[in-house]
């Protein structure tokens, strides 16, 4: 399941759910729009690199529990 907006998560963040948060950081002001020939490497439209990383989070009754560390 891909969640794109706040509206998509209403009712999904209940205790016991495990979610993956995939984030991207990029050097350019333009949105990513290219994927290299390897089918994996992302770049911005002007050719700058894009870094992707993911966190795994467990939703609990008290507060989210981050399972991954940077």
PEZISUL-V959861 format. One record per pair of residues at least 4 apart in sequence whose ideal C-beta (glycine too) atoms are under 7 Angstrom apart, sorted by the first residue. I is the first residue (numbers start at 0). GAP is how many residues later the second one is. Records with the same first field share a line. If there is no record, write none. Layout:
BEGIN
I=GAP  GAP
END
This chain:
BEGIN
2=5  6
3=4
8=4
11=5
12=4  46
13=45
14=44  45  46
15=43
16=42
17=38  40
18=38  40
19=34  36
20=33  34  36
21=30  32
22=30
23=8  26  27  28
24=26
25=6  18  22  24
26=21  22
27=16  18  20
29=14  15  16
31=10  11  12  18
32=11  12
33=8  9  11
34=4  6  7
35=5  7
41=8  10
42=4  5  6  7
43=4  6
54=11  13
55=11  12
56=7  8  9  10
57=7  9
58=5
59=4  5
END
